[in-house]
Amino acid sequence: MAEAADQHKVDRSTVVHALRTAKQGALDALAASVPGRAGVSREQAALEAAQVEISRLRTTVTEQAVALHLHEGKARWDVCPERNVVAMWLSALERGGVLI
């Protein structure tokens, strides 16, 4: 440390502070990392996994609604418009997947 401080003409406390800051930054980055996913924090990895799961579930629900529609037949849907589940789900998907 003394050599680095003398070489760059700064106080030794400046070098010590720089080393501590660098070490803490490296430890923080290491603690936030997920094995096997370089540069991605745990929170980011969890968010990505949740978004993939939401997309998968959205597709599954849409497929099930269409299958139900085909199974029950169009005439039955026309009798009771409130039960038009397909339209409700498609509308919900357009609003971002929120069924109200």
MDAnalysis code that builds the backbone (N, CA, C; Angstrom):
import MDAnalysis as mda
import numpy as np

u = mda.Universe.empty(300, n_residues=100, atom_resindex=np.repeat(np.arange(100), 3), trajectory=True)
u.add_TopologyAttr("name", ["N", "CA", "C"] * 100)
u.add_TopologyAttr("resid", np.arange(1, 101))
u.add_TopologyAttr("resname", ["MET", "ALA", "GLU", "ALA", "ALA", "ASP", "GLN", "HIS", "LYS", "VAL", "ASP", "ARG", "SER", "THR", "VAL", "VAL", "HIS", "ALA", "LEU", "ARG", "THR", "ALA", "LYS", "GLN", "GLY", "ALA", "LEU", "ASP", "ALA", "LEU", "ALA", "ALA", "SER", "VAL", "PRO", "GLY", "ARG", "ALA", "GLY", "VAL", "SER", "ARG", "GLU", "GLN", "ALA", "ALA", "LEU", "GLU", "ALA", "ALA", "GLN", "VAL", "GLU", "ILE", "SER", "ARG", "LEU", "ARG", "THR", "THR", "VAL", "THR", "GLU", "GLN", "ALA", "VAL", "ALA", "LEU", "HIS", "LEU", "HIS", "GLU", "GLY", "LYS", "ALA", "ARG", "TRP", "ASP", "VAL", "CYS", "PRO", "GLU", "ARG", "ASN", "VAL", "VAL", "ALA", "MET", "TRP", "LEU", "SER", "ALA", "LEU", "GLU", "ARG", "GLY", "GLY", "VAL", "LEU", "ILE"])
u.atoms.positions = np.array([
    [0.817, -1.183, 0.000],
    [0.000, 0.000, 0.000],
    [0.864, 1.251, 0.000],
    [1.892, 1.216, 0.788],
    [2.769, 2.382, 0.873],
    [3.417, 2.658, -0.477],
    [3.794, 1.587, -1.192],
    [4.418, 1.770, -2.510],
    [3.431, 2.366, -3.502],
    [2.185, 1.887, -3.474],
    [1.168, 2.423, -4.384],
    [0.897, 3.885, -4.071],
    [0.817, 4.224, -2.798],
    [0.580, 5.616, -2.407],
    [1.734, 6.502, -2.850],
    [2.987, 6.031, -2.644],
    [4.149, 6.823, -3.058],
    [4.208, 6.961, -4.573],
    [3.908, 5.882, -5.279],
    [3.983, 5.890, -6.743],
    [2.985, 6.877, -7.349],
    [1.788, 6.977, -6.769],
    [0.754, 7.858, -7.320],
    [0.654, 9.174, -6.561],
    [1.556, 9.352, -5.608],
    [1.649, 10.597, -4.845],
    [0.328, 10.967, -4.168],
    [-0.216, 9.970, -3.434],
    [-1.414, 10.194, -2.646],
    [-1.166, 9.669, -1.242],
    [-2.024, 10.037, -0.327],
    [-1.926, 9.579, 1.047],
    [-2.271, 8.088, 1.116],
    [-1.661, 7.365, 2.062],
    [-1.941, 5.930, 2.209],
    [-3.407, 5.662, 2.545],
    [-4.036, 6.568, 3.264],
    [-5.448, 6.370, 3.608],
    [-6.337, 6.372, 2.353],
    [-5.914, 7.116, 1.333],
    [-6.656, 7.128, 0.062],
    [-6.583, 5.767, -0.609],
    [-5.400, 5.157, -0.592],
    [-5.228, 3.830, -1.185],
    [-6.028, 2.801, -0.386],
    [-5.969, 2.876, 0.921],
    [-6.712, 1.942, 1.771],
    [-8.209, 2.073, 1.504],
    [-8.706, 3.305, 1.409],
    [-10.123, 3.531, 1.142],
    [-10.519, 2.961, -0.228],
    [-9.688, 3.183, -1.232],
    [-9.972, 2.662, -2.575],
    [-10.006, 1.136, -2.568],
    [-9.088, 0.508, -1.865],
    [-9.050, -0.953, -1.789],
    [-10.275, -1.505, -1.063],
    [-10.652, -0.869, 0.034],
    [-11.839, -1.323, 0.775],
    [-13.106, -1.180, -0.067],
    [-13.218, -0.063, -0.772],
    [-14.391, 0.168, -1.626],
    [-14.461, -0.871, -2.737],
    [-13.327, -1.152, -3.358],
    [-13.288, -2.148, -4.430],
    [-13.626, -3.536, -3.894],
    [-13.079, -3.878, -2.740],
    [-13.350, -5.186, -2.145],
    [-14.825, -5.322, -1.794],
    [-15.408, -4.284, -1.194],
    [-16.822, -4.342, -0.819],
    [-17.705, -4.442, -2.052],
    [-17.367, -3.706, -3.100],
    [-18.135, -3.773, -4.351],
    [-18.083, -5.165, -4.956],
    [-16.907, -5.782, -4.931],
    [-16.771, -7.142, -5.459],
    [-17.573, -8.134, -4.622],
    [-17.536, -7.989, -3.296],
    [-18.308, -8.882, -2.427],
    [-19.812, -8.703, -2.625],
    [-20.264, -7.467, -2.785],
    [-21.689, -7.208, -3.032],
    [-22.141, -7.824, -4.349],
    [-21.327, -7.673, -5.392],
    [-21.667, -8.244, -6.696],
    [-21.699, -9.762, -6.627],
    [-20.772, -10.349, -5.903],
    [-20.727, -11.798, -5.755],
    [-21.938, -12.306, -4.972],
    [-22.315, -11.597, -3.942],
    [-23.468, -12.009, -3.131],
    [-24.773, -11.929, -3.918],
    [-24.870, -10.980, -4.845],
    [-26.095, -10.801, -5.623],
    [-26.154, -11.719, -6.834],
    [-25.069, -12.368, -7.161],
    [-25.051, -13.182, -8.374],
    [-25.736, -14.526, -8.155],
    [-26.190, -15.097, -9.264],
    [-26.816, -16.414, -9.262],
    [-25.871, -17.347, -10.014],
    [-25.527, -18.477, -9.442],
    [-24.611, -19.387, -10.125],
    [-25.106, -19.747, -11.524],
    [-24.220, -19.652, -12.482],
    [-24.553, -20.023, -13.844],
    [-25.181, -18.920, -14.666],
    [-25.451, -17.770, -14.094],
    [-26.073, -16.668, -14.829],
    [-25.248, -15.403, -14.606],
    [-24.259, -15.213, -15.424],
    [-23.346, -14.079, -15.261],
    [-24.070, -12.746, -15.411],
    [-23.838, -11.859, -14.468],
    [-24.368, -10.503, -14.544],
    [-25.841, -10.358, -14.208],
    [-26.470, -11.376, -13.642],
    [-27.892, -11.309, -13.312],
    [-28.050, -11.505, -11.804],
    [-28.722, -10.555, -11.167],
    [-28.930, -10.668, -9.722],
    [-30.029, -11.681, -9.426],
    [-30.134, -12.077, -8.174],
    [-31.186, -13.023, -7.783],
    [-32.568, -12.459, -8.087],
    [-32.746, -11.162, -7.795],
    [-34.033, -10.525, -8.037],
    [-34.376, -10.536, -9.521],
    [-33.390, -10.227, -10.363],
    [-33.631, -10.226, -11.804],
    [-33.951, -11.631, -12.305],
    [-33.236, -12.624, -11.802],
    [-33.483, -14.011, -12.204],
    [-34.878, -14.448, -11.773],
    [-35.287, -14.065, -10.560],
    [-36.620, -14.413, -10.069],
    [-37.700, -13.715, -10.886],
    [-37.471, -12.458, -11.242],
    [-38.430, -11.718, -12.051],
    [-38.574, -12.350, -13.431],
    [-37.456, -12.712, -14.042],
    [-37.499, -13.368, -15.352],
    [-38.251, -14.697, -15.277],
    [-37.989, -15.464, -14.232],
    [-38.675, -16.752, -14.067],
    [-40.175, -16.536, -13.880],
    [-40.551, -15.520, -13.118],
    [-41.967, -15.224, -12.891],
    [-42.646, -14.789, -14.194],
    [-41.950, -13.984, -14.997],
    [-42.518, -13.535, -16.265],
    [-42.712, -14.697, -17.232],
    [-41.769, -15.640, -17.239],
    [-41.904, -16.829, -18.083],
    [-43.102, -17.652, -17.623],
    [-43.250, -17.809, -16.314],
    [-44.373, -18.579, -15.761],
    [-45.705, -17.900, -16.071],
    [-45.763, -16.588, -15.963],
    [-46.992, -15.846, -16.285],
    [-47.357, -16.046, -17.752],
    [-46.379, -15.962, -18.613],
    [-46.619, -16.161, -20.044],
    [-47.130, -17.573, -20.317],
    [-46.524, -18.566, -19.664],
    [-46.942, -19.954, -19.848],
    [-48.379, -20.150, -19.369],
    [-48.694, -19.598, -18.194],
    [-50.047, -19.729, -17.658],
    [-51.075, -18.994, -18.519],
    [-50.704, -17.837, -19.031],
    [-51.594, -17.068, -19.897],
    [-51.949, -17.888, -21.142],
    [-50.948, -18.518, -21.730],
    [-51.172, -19.354, -22.910],
    [-52.056, -20.548, -22.574],
    [-51.788, -21.177, -21.433],
    [-52.570, -22.340, -21.017],
    [-54.032, -21.974, -20.797],
    [-54.274, -20.881, -20.105],
    [-55.650, -20.458, -19.832],
    [-56.370, -20.115, -21.137],
    [-55.699, -19.451, -22.048],
    [-56.305, -19.115, -23.333],
    [-56.672, -20.379, -24.098],
    [-55.740, -21.345, -24.122],
    [-56.011, -22.609, -24.813],
    [-57.195, -23.333, -24.172],
    [-57.266, -23.336, -22.853],
    [-58.375, -23.993, -22.165],
    [-59.696, -23.280, -22.440],
    [-59.682, -21.977, -22.498],
    [-60.904, -21.223, -22.787],
    [-61.396, -21.522, -24.195],
    [-60.484, -21.579, -25.139],
    [-60.866, -21.897, -26.517],
    [-61.398, -23.322, -26.592],
    [-60.727, -24.264, -25.917],
    [-61.193, -25.651, -25.911],
    [-62.578, -25.748, -25.290],
    [-62.823, -25.019, -24.221],
    [-64.141, -25.008, -23.581],
    [-65.182, -24.438, -24.531],
    [-64.818, -23.389, -25.206],
    [-65.726, -22.769, -26.177],
    [-66.088, -23.764, -27.271],
    [-65.102, -24.466, -27.789],
    [-65.361, -25.440, -28.840],
    [-66.157, -26.630, -28.316],
    [-65.897, -27.019, -27.089],
    [-66.597, -28.161, -26.502],
    [-68.075, -27.846, -26.229],
    [-68.333, -26.690, -25.680],
    [-69.701, -26.331, -25.309],
    [-70.514, -25.847, -26.503],
    [-69.871, -25.362, -27.526],
    [-70.571, -24.928, -28.735],
    [-71.014, -23.488, -28.664],
    [-71.095, -22.876, -29.849],
    [-71.427, -21.462, -29.936],
    [-72.867, -21.172, -29.510],
    [-73.812, -22.037, -29.833],
    [-75.214, -21.769, -29.498],
    [-75.388, -21.569, -27.997],
    [-74.704, -22.324, -27.223],
    [-74.834, -22.200, -25.778],
    [-74.299, -20.851, -25.290],
    [-73.245, -20.341, -25.919],
    [-72.683, -19.051, -25.525],
    [-73.658, -17.916, -25.860],
    [-74.374, -18.075, -26.985],
    [-75.284, -17.021, -27.408],
    [-76.469, -16.873, -26.453],
    [-76.859, -17.960, -25.798],
    [-77.993, -17.923, -24.892],
    [-77.691, -17.073, -23.665],
    [-76.467, -17.149, -23.183],
    [-76.096, -16.460, -21.947],
    [-74.802, -15.673, -22.175],
    [-74.904, -14.434, -22.663],
    [-73.690, -13.673, -23.002],
    [-72.752, -13.443, -21.816],
    [-73.284, -13.461, -20.576],
    [-72.413, -13.252, -19.421],
    [-71.408, -14.382, -19.272],
    [-71.729, -15.538, -19.811],
    [-70.863, -16.700, -19.663],
    [-69.832, -16.792, -20.780],
    [-69.705, -15.776, -21.586],
    [-68.751, -15.832, -22.696],
    [-67.333, -15.742, -22.141],
    [-66.858, -16.853, -21.646],
    [-65.556, -16.920, -20.985],
    [-64.434, -16.587, -21.956],
    [-64.552, -17.037, -23.189],
    [-63.500, -16.777, -24.171],
    [-63.320, -15.276, -24.349],
    [-64.419, -14.562, -24.530],
    [-64.323, -13.110, -24.705],
    [-63.759, -12.450, -23.455],
    [-64.156, -12.952, -22.275],
    [-63.632, -12.393, -21.027],
    [-62.129, -12.578, -20.941],
    [-61.657, -13.795, -21.255],
    [-60.222, -14.063, -21.160],
    [-59.440, -13.285, -22.199],
    [-59.947, -13.224, -23.422],
    [-59.242, -12.477, -24.459],
    [-59.181, -11.005, -24.096],
    [-60.271, -10.483, -23.559],
    [-60.283, -9.106, -23.102],
    [-59.275, -8.882, -21.975],
    [-59.221, -9.856, -21.063],
    [-58.273, -9.758, -19.950],
    [-56.840, -9.784, -20.455],
    [-56.565, -10.636, -21.437],
    [-55.218, -10.700, -21.994],
    [-54.814, -9.379, -22.627],
    [-55.778, -8.728, -23.299],
    [-55.487, -7.429, -23.907],
    [-55.176, -6.373, -22.854],
    [-55.780, -6.518, -21.654],
    [-55.528, -5.576, -20.560],
    [-54.285, -5.921, -19.774],
    [-53.554, -6.935, -20.202],
    [-52.343, -7.323, -19.501],
    [-52.524, -8.523, -18.617],
    [-53.535, -9.331, -18.859],
    [-53.713, -10.560, -18.123],
    [-54.475, -10.427, -16.821],
    [-55.160, -9.305, -16.616],
    [-55.893, -9.113, -15.361],
    [-57.368, -9.347, -15.636],
    [-57.934, -10.359, -14.992],
    [-59.352, -10.652, -15.150],
    [-60.123, -9.924, -14.052],
    [-60.949, -8.992, -14.457],
    [-61.708, -8.186, -13.488],
    [-63.159, -8.609, -13.528],
])
